[in-house]
């Protein structure tokens, strides 16, 4: 459970604010107990430490400092002192409107602090007061999302430990991959507490080759039965990918990992002991089941997807990124994708296909997921190395209406997004964010921005 230390600096009204009950003794001032009870009801899985009785800021700082290593964040009702903010814990600061003068409450720019406002004299509209509590709770849940990254173990299947082959790119490492990886792993450990567990591809291949044929056949039949069709591949190839899926699943259990990333595509195609079948279907199934299974050992994408899963309920769609400024669309494409892009029980049609550049009926099987159009998406990517997050939003449109045979261009699954591509091009930063991005259905811009603030990451809004 995420542990949030809760600090109340008053019992509702301070100083001159105490005159109100003289005029309206019948109005109940919102108590600290009522506030905390409301937040607990909204934040299942979060443990609120501290007291509802008001405490002096100095005493509260001493308590937080004493327990810092076991805390995930702070909820402060009032203006958190600089000494508290400097401890670096994610903090939600709430101004108790009408309970005290606002000074010195402010925006706390540069700190890992989000703010909110709660009226201690109840709003005339009860739903408005409830919405205020909802806002605080949503920000506390962001701290919970970060806390859930602590102790997360990610299985990285690669012969090039620990960040793999595809990213970081040469542009990102600038000739010093060792230095890049050292800084990356330090930031990952210090800002998120996440561990990467690297194993060689041989371990996965051996397990795949020993996978139970009957069990793999059942997995393959389910994929085929639920698909809208098949092109360029056959049942035999689907079974090969099903064996890989079983191997990945077993390896995660053996190594006590909750997420996984493998190499893929050309690294699989030219594996020294023979081609490895596509992880497109396995990754798609993991995604659909709420497990992040990013291909191509794209760790930044995986971290983005894992945080996005906690925020949105979906692992999102990760893929290569390109822009067409003439039609004003951004494009994301890969060969795996969740079958439930909203992260709930709704599924969309998919077609089982062979990988691009591979012969038909070779190399396992991947998917063409027909993603919904006419919906808002939020596109994000975290750079752990630079402690930054890039963001933009747009509306999904039909790629087929723009380009003939859209489904046969490059990646099998593609998403076309109408947005301000000229702004995206001006702000494009391959060196920091690599060449992949993650799309989440829905407008989650503000929540991702707030998340970055609590992580201590800089936000770059590419479309602004």
Buried (B, 14 or more C-beta within 10 A) or exposed (E): EBBBBBBBBBBBBBEEBEEBBEEEEEEEBBBBEBBBEBBBEBBEEBEBBBEBEBBEBEEBBEBBEEEEEEBBBBBBBBBBBEEBBEBEBBBBBBBBBBBBEEEEBEEBEEBBBBBBEBBBBBBEEEEEBEEBBBBBBBBBBBBBBBBBBEEBBBBBBBBBBBBBBBBBEEEBBEEEBEEBBEBBBEBBEEBBBBBBBBBEBEBBBEBBEEBEEEEBBEBBBEBBEEBEEBEBBBBEBBBBBBBBBBBBBBBBEEBEBBBBBBBBBEBBBEBEEEBBBBBBBBBBBBBBEEBBBBBBBBBBBBBBBBBBBBBBBBBBBBBBBBBEEEBBBBBBBBBBBBBBBBBEEEBBEBBBBBBBEBEEEBBBBBBBBBBEBEBBBBBBBBBBBBBBBBBBBBBBBEBBEEBEEBBEBBBBBBBBBBBBBEBBEEBBBEBBBBBBBBBBBBEBBEBBBBBBBBBBBBBBBBBE
